[in-house]
Amino acid sequence: MAKFCTTPRAAGAPRWAAAKVGNVVEWVVRLDYCFDKGGCNPYQRGGTGTDFFDERSDTTRCRFLASFLAVRQQLDPADEGFISGSCEARKKPVDAGDDENERFAVPDIITHEPGVRMEFYEIKPNSFEGREAARAKVETFLSLVDFLAVDRPNFQKYEKGTQFSPDRTITFYQRNYLGIVPCKVSLHYRRATEPEISEGVIVYEICVEVDGELLEALAKAILVSAIIAALAALAAAAIVIFGGGVLGPAVLVLNSPMGGSIGPDGTNDPQDVRYVQALVNDWRATTGGSLVAIDGAFSEETAGALSDFQSAAGLEDTAGSLAPGDATETELASTHLNNLMAAADLSEFQPDGLGDVVFGPDPDGVDPELEEEQDLQTAFNAFVQQYLQDLRNVV
């Protein structure tokens, strides 16, 4: 069994998609944290909750944090204004290497239970950049806490969290990739172990496991396919937000990643042939049919398998050939995408409501530095387009 773990960005996911994966991780860690401590009393503005979670509310994250600290620490309105202003003024410069490109000095979890639990945690991707961003964010929040405690004798300090030490793996995607690679993809998160961030930081990564050898390029393709599948499933669950639209093959508008035609009279570039052979195998594996060799050589076997697919799909052309962007290639790509999306299983994430959390409106607004597209469908199209191009190049 071979295993490869990395962050969404390092696997090739665009920044906006990596940020949404971060939203998913924060949701799961929150559930685990509350279970671990025997229950939470989440803070909402106007309430008296003791557990703060960095999540979308009716205001910006900095103002949400300021409201929590003002209520729990019994601060006056001027202090609340100072905290929100200080938070907003100390937004980090955009870090191109940070998977989530987080710009707010707001911890992901804070618990205010004097004498029992006065701690906070930050959740980041397990990359060098992610760990550095976590360290800087923890230090920034501690500096704010230290400043507030100077001339406020009743202010109770928060410490970097140590009472919550998760080390959990959740499988959310499992299939025979391209019909030939039995794989499973999991989210793994844990308390950081690196000395400089071993307190108060939770790190996460996405891992793929396969039987046999696993090349890094193929591992990244599998990881990206799992992220695409998970986001599509969550978008479908957030159907109210999209007014009935979902991110799926039926609404994708894609360009062909192929360089030329395939067939008896085709250009038959070996890389294009391998790509088509892989997609045909992905279909055949679901029907119980025999698989073709992915060898880049157009043969009678490849033509026959392609013709079988065309017939099964009800296409007019059943000659066992295709041209870039024609109905056959479009149907092959859609079949592959449908197969990978069907392999997502988010049940262990307790996903009820998660789609709205991931895709709902953000009071902080759209950050253009996140490469966020105003139109989510356009962004998703581009993400899938790049995935198919990378698949064509590495298969």
N, C-alpha and C positions, 0 to 999 in steps of 0.2 A: 504494500500500500504506500503510494507516494503522496506527499502533502506539500502544499504551497500556500503561504499566507502573505497577504499584503493589504494595503489600504485601497479604497475605491479609486482614488486619484492615481495611485501608482499602477493600478490595473488598467487604466485607460478611460475611466468614467469622467465626463466633463464636470467642471466645478459645481454647477448647479445640482447635478445628480448626486455627487458626493455629499453635498450639504444636506440633501434630503435623506440620504442614508444616515447621516449624523442625527437627523430628527428621529428616525426609527430607533437608533441605538439609545438615544436619550429616553425615549418612551419605555423601552425594555428595561433599561437600567433603573429607571424610576420605579417600575413595578417590582423589580427585584429588591431594590433598596427598602421600599415600604414593607415588603414581606419579611425582609431580614430583621427590621427593627420592630416588628409586631404591629405595624399599621402606621399610617401617616395622617396628619391633619393639614392638608394642603392650604396654602395661603391664597386668598383672592382679595383683590382690592376692596376695602370696606369691611373686611372680615378680620378674624383674629387667629388664623391658622399659624401653626408653628413650623411648617415645612415649606420652604420656598423652592420652586422649580422654575428654571429659566425656560419659559414657554410663552407662546403667543397668548396675549391677554387683550384687554381693551385699551392698552397703552403701550408705549415703547418699553423695551426691556430695562433700560436705565431707570425710567420712572417707576416701573414695577418693583425693581430692587429697592429704590428709595422709599417707596410706600411701605414695603415689608420692614425695612430697617426702622423707619419712623414709628411704626406700630409696635413692633417687638421691643424696641429700645426706648420707647416713649420720648421721642425726639420732637422738637418743635417744628413748625412749618419751614422756618428758615433753614434748619438742618436738612430737612427733606429736599428742599430746593438745591442746597449745596451738594448733596449726594448725587442727585440726578445730573446736575450741571457738571460736577467733577467727572462722573462716569462718562458723559457724552464728550467732554473735552479730552478725555484720555483714551479715546478710541485708538486702537493700534493702527499704524500704517498697514496698508494692504500687503500681505505676505504671499507672494505667488506660490510658495511651497507649502502653505498650510491648506490641507485638504478642504476644510470648511471655510477658510478665509475669514474666520471669526473676528469681528471688529469691536466687540463689546466686552468690557471688563466685568462681566456678570457671571458668577459661578453657576454651574448647572444645578447644584443642589446645596441648600443651606438648611440646617436644622437648628432651631432655637429652643432648647430645652435646658435651662440653667440647672447645673448640678448633675445633669444626666448626659446631655449631648449638645455641645455647642461646636459644631464642625461644618465644613463645607467640602464639596468635591467638584472637580472639573473633569469633563469627559472629552477625550480627543483621540484622533486616529493614531495608531501605533507606528508613526514614522518619525524620523529625526525632527522634521519641521513641526509635526503635531505635538511631540513632546516638548519642544522648545516653546511653542505657543502656549501650552498648558503651564509650563513653569513661569513664563512671563505674566500670564493671566492671574495665576495664584499670587504672585508677588505684588501685582497691582492691587488686587483686592485686599491683601494684608496691609498694604501701605495705607489704604483708605480706612481700614479698621483701626490701625494704630493711630492715625491722625484724629479720628473721632474720639478715641479713648483718652486723648491728652488732657482736655479740660472738661470732660464729662465724667465725673466720678462714678456714676451709676451705669456707664456703658459697659456692657459685657462682651468681651472679645470672643471671636470665633477662631478656632484652630483648624489647621489642615486635617482632613478626615482620616481616621485610622480604624474606626469601629466597623466599617463596611469593607470587607475584603473579598469581593467576588472573583471567581475564576470559572466562567461558564461558557459552554459552547451550545449553540442552537442551530440545528440543521433546518434550512428553509427551502432547499432546492435539491432535487435528486432525479437523475435520469440517465439514460444511455446517450451521451452527447454524440451527435452525428451518427448515432446508431452503433457506434463501436467503442465508446469510452464510458464505461460505468463510472459515474461520478456523483459526489454529493458536495454541496456548498453550505458552509456554516458561518454564522457570526460568532466570533470569540471575543469576549471582553474580560478584563481582569484589573485588579489594582496594579498600578505601575510598580515595577521592582527596581528601576534605575535609582541610584542613591539620591540624586537631586530632585526627584519627583515621586519618591516612594510613599509620600503622604499626600492625601488630598487629590490624587489624579487617578482616573480610570482610563485605560487605553483599550482600543478595539481594533480588530482587523477582520478581513473576510478570508476564509480558508477554503481551498478545494482539495478533495481527496479522490484519488483514482486508483484502480487496480493496475499495477505495472508502472512503467516509466511515465514521467510527466515533464514535458518540456515547458519552459517558462512562458513562451509565447502562447501555447495552447492553454495553459493554466489561466492566463489573463483573459483569453477569449471566453473561457467557461465562466470565470468570475463576472465578467461584464454581462454575459447572457443572463446570469442569475440576478444581477442588479436590475436589468431591463425587465425581467419577469416580475420581480418583486414590486417595482414601481408601477407597472401596469396593473397589477392586482390591487394595489392600494388606491390607484386612481379610479378603478372600477368601484371600489368601496366608497369613494367620495363622490358618488354620482350626482348628488344634489349640487355640489359646487360647479360641476361641468354641465349641468343642465341636460344630462343624458348622454354626454360624450365620454368615451373612454380612450385610453392610450392603447391601441391594439392594431394588429395587422390590417384590419378592415378600413382603418382611417389613415394609414400611413401612405405618404407619397414619396417614393424612393427612386433614386437614380441607380442604374446598374453599376456595380463595382468591376464588372468584367471589361476586358480590353478588346475582345473580339468574339466571333461566333464559334459555336461548337456543332460539329456534325461532319458528315462525309465530305462536304465541300467547304467546311469551316476553316477558320485560321487555326483553331485548336491549340492555342497557347497552353502549354502544360499547366500553368498555374490556374488558368480558367477552367481547364478540364478537371483538375483536382477539386476545385470549388464546386463544380456541378456534381461530380461524383459524390462529394461529401453531403450535399443537400439531398441528392437522390437516396443515399443511404439513410439519412435521417427520416425520410418518408418510409422507406422500405422496412425499417426496424419496427415501425408502428403497425405494419400490416403482416408481419411475420415472414416477409420475403427474404430471399438470400441477398447478401450485400455484395457490392462490386468492389474491386480493388481500387484504392485511391492512389493511382500511380501516375496520373497526368497524361496517360496515353488514351486517345479516343479509339475505342474498339467496338466490335459488334456487341460485346457484353454491355458496354456503356450505352450504346445506342438503344439496345433492347430495353434496358432498365429505364431510360429516359422516355421511350415510347410507352412503356407500361404506365409511367406516371401521367403522361399526357392523356392517355385513355381514361385512367381512373379519375382524373380531374375534369373530364368532360371537355377537353380542349379540341378545337378543330384540327390543329396540326398534331399528328401522331407519328411523324416521320423519324422521331428520335434525334432531332436537332433543335437548336435554339439560337437566337440572336440576342445581344445585350438589350435588356429592357422590354423584350417581347412578352406575350402572355405566359409562355412557359416559364421563363425565368422569374417573372413576377409571382406566379403561383408557387414555384419552388421556394422562393424566399418567404412568402406568406405562410406556407406550410411549416417551414422551419421555425418561424417566429411563433406560430400558434403552438407548436410542440414544446418550445422552451417555456412559453408563458404558462402552459398547462402544468409544468413541473414545479411551479412555485407553491409552497405550502407554508403560509404564515401563521398557522393556528397556534403555534407555541409562543408567538408574539402577543397573544391576546389582542387581536387587531381591531376589535370593535371600537370605532372612533378614531383609529390611527390614520386612516386616509384623510380625514378632515384636518388632523394635526399637521400632516406632512404637506398637504396641498392647499390648505386654507389661506386666507389673506393674512399678510404679516403687517402689523401696525408700524414696524420699523421701515416698511417700504421695500421696494426692489433695489438691491445694491448692484449697480452696473458692473462693479468690479468682480462680482460673482459670475460674470458671463451669463447672467440670467436672462432668458428670453421673455419678453412680455407675453408672447403666445406660447403656452406650454406645449401645444401640439407641434409647433415648429421646432422647439428645442428637442422634443422627443424624437421627431423625425431625424434630426441631425445626429442624435445619439445613436439611433439604430443604423443610420446610414454609415456612420464611422465603424460601428461594430461589424457590419457586413463587409466593408472594405478591408478591415483588419483580418477578418476570417478568410477572405479570399487570398490575402497575402501570406497567411501563415499555415493554412491547412496542408 
